[in-house]
């Protein structure tokens, strides 16, 4: 890597690690008005996976909750690039923090349901399922006759390493691995996800996020700035406040975008070049056996077309 590019990597790392502050502090502009965290690394801990709350704890970092509502009979169909219908009051993501004097959307408490699973060889493992409760909703109840049944999806921040390698895979290679109708008869079917590329203004193959919801790392980062920290970029110029959140609108910063293209590009370069750590004991028999199973059952395909989904 050239010296100038190493500097870009270090600058991107700095913006990734350091916290953002409200505009009133005359520091980095302009956190909020509602948000989940004030820094990227708060969720992606040491560039790795986030931590789930303990049983019964309030969420404070690393986990966010996606929100949506089911289409009602006779409602307008989704657009080709629209994935879900956001909640009309709370949007598509619950922000559990707010600026001083503001109103957070609510607090997330996580508990777990436990159950046993027995494999064919007789081995038994205990699995747990998160149960999400939204406490102290700041803008009225989430469920009502007007809003219908609210669907919630909990997401733990994924690791950052190796994302540039995923982005480097061509769309042609991804599509070559599609097998929508299981034509090869291996019992596995898969379809590349497609959503809207904001910069290109067209439908594109998606590969980033827990459900492959973003087509590029730049758009993934811009969406995280917007949804997780309430920061606008040239890709997403609107604050995350919905139309009915009056207090949120009163605290919006005046200048947009709040994150310059220079900063967004530096963080994108940083996230593109975080190397995958060297595997421990890569030549050991158990490791090689696991690698063989990983390839044999088709995990590589699913990682390529949708990050495991």
RABEL-V816331 format. One record per backbone hydrogen bond with DSSP energy under -0.5 kcal/mol. NH is the residue of the N-H (numbers start at 1). CO is the residue of the C=O. E is the energy in kcal/mol with one decimal. If there is no record, write none. Layout:
# RABEL-V816331
nh: {NH/NH}
co: {CO/CO}
e: {E/E}
This chain:
# RABEL-V816331
nh: {6/7/8/9/10/11/12/13/14/15/16/17/18/20/21/25/26/27/31/31/32/35/36/37/41/42/43/43/44/45/47/48/50/56/57/59/64/65/66/66/67/68/69/70/75/82/83/85/86/87/91/93/94/95/96/97/99/102/104/105/106/107/109/109/110/111/113/115/117/119/119/122/125/127/127/129/131/132/133/135/135/138/139/140/144/148/151/153/155/157/160/161/162/163/164/166/167/168/169/169/174/175/176/177/177/178/179/182/185/190/193/195/196/197/198/201/202/204/206/207/208/212/213/214/220/221/222/223/224/225/226/227/228/229/229/230/231/233/245/246/249/250/251/251/252/259/260/264/265/266/267/268/269/270/271/272/273/273/274/275/282/284/288/289/290/291/292/293/294/295/296/297/298/299/300/302/303/304/305/306/307/308/309/309}
co: {2/3/4/5/6/7/8/9/10/11/12/13/14/38/28/22/23/22/21/28/229/97/228/228/16/39/39/40/40/43/44/45/157/110/54/108/155/94/64/153/92/151/85/149/72/79/81/69/84/91/87/90/65/93/94/35/33/99/102/95/95/135/107/133/57/131/129/127/125/117/123/119/117/115/125/113/111/130/109/107/133/105/140/137/148/144/68/66/64/62/47/47/274/160/271/162/163/164/165/166/170/171/172/173/174/175/190/179/182/179/305/204/81/202/196/197/197/195/193/214/214/209/208/208/216/217/218/219/220/221/222/223/224/224/225/226/225/236/242/244/245/246/247/248/249/232/258/260/261/262/263/264/265/266/267/268/269/270/271/273/279/281/284/285/286/287/288/289/290/291/292/293/295/294/294/298/299/300/301/302/303/302/302/306}
e: {-2.2/-1.9/-1.9/-2.3/-2.2/-2.6/-2.6/-2.3/-2.0/-2.1/-2.0/-2.2/-2.5/-3.6/-0.7/-1.7/-2.0/-0.6/-1.8/-0.5/-2.3/-2.3/-3.6/-1.8/-1.8/-0.9/-0.6/-1.3/-2.0/-1.6/-2.1/-2.3/-3.1/-2.7/-2.4/-3.5/-2.2/-0.5/-0.5/-2.9/-1.5/-1.5/-2.3/-1.0/-2.4/-1.7/-0.5/-0.6/-0.7/-1.9/-1.9/-0.7/-2.4/-0.6/-0.6/-1.9/-2.1/-2.9/-0.5/-2.2/-0.5/-2.8/-0.6/-2.8/-2.3/-2.0/-2.6/-2.3/-2.7/-0.5/-3.0/-1.9/-2.6/-2.9/-0.5/-2.8/-3.4/-0.5/-2.3/-3.4/-0.7/-1.2/-0.5/-0.8/-0.6/-2.1/-3.3/-1.8/-2.8/-2.4/-2.5/-0.7/-2.7/-1.2/-0.5/-1.3/-2.2/-1.4/-0.5/-1.1/-1.9/-2.8/-1.8/-0.7/-1.1/-1.3/-2.0/-1.6/-1.3/-0.7/-0.9/-1.8/-0.6/-3.1/-0.7/-1.8/-1.1/-2.9/-2.5/-2.3/-2.1/-1.7/-1.3/-1.6/-2.2/-2.8/-2.4/-2.5/-1.9/-2.6/-2.1/-3.1/-2.2/-0.9/-1.0/-0.8/-2.5/-1.9/-1.5/-1.6/-1.9/-1.9/-1.0/-0.6/-1.2/-2.5/-0.6/-2.5/-2.7/-1.9/-2.5/-2.2/-2.5/-2.3/-2.6/-1.9/-1.0/-0.8/-0.5/-0.8/-0.7/-1.7/-2.6/-2.3/-2.3/-2.3/-2.2/-2.2/-2.5/-2.1/-2.8/-2.5/-1.0/-1.8/-0.7/-1.6/-2.4/-1.7/-2.4/-1.5/-1.2/-1.6/-0.6/-0.8}
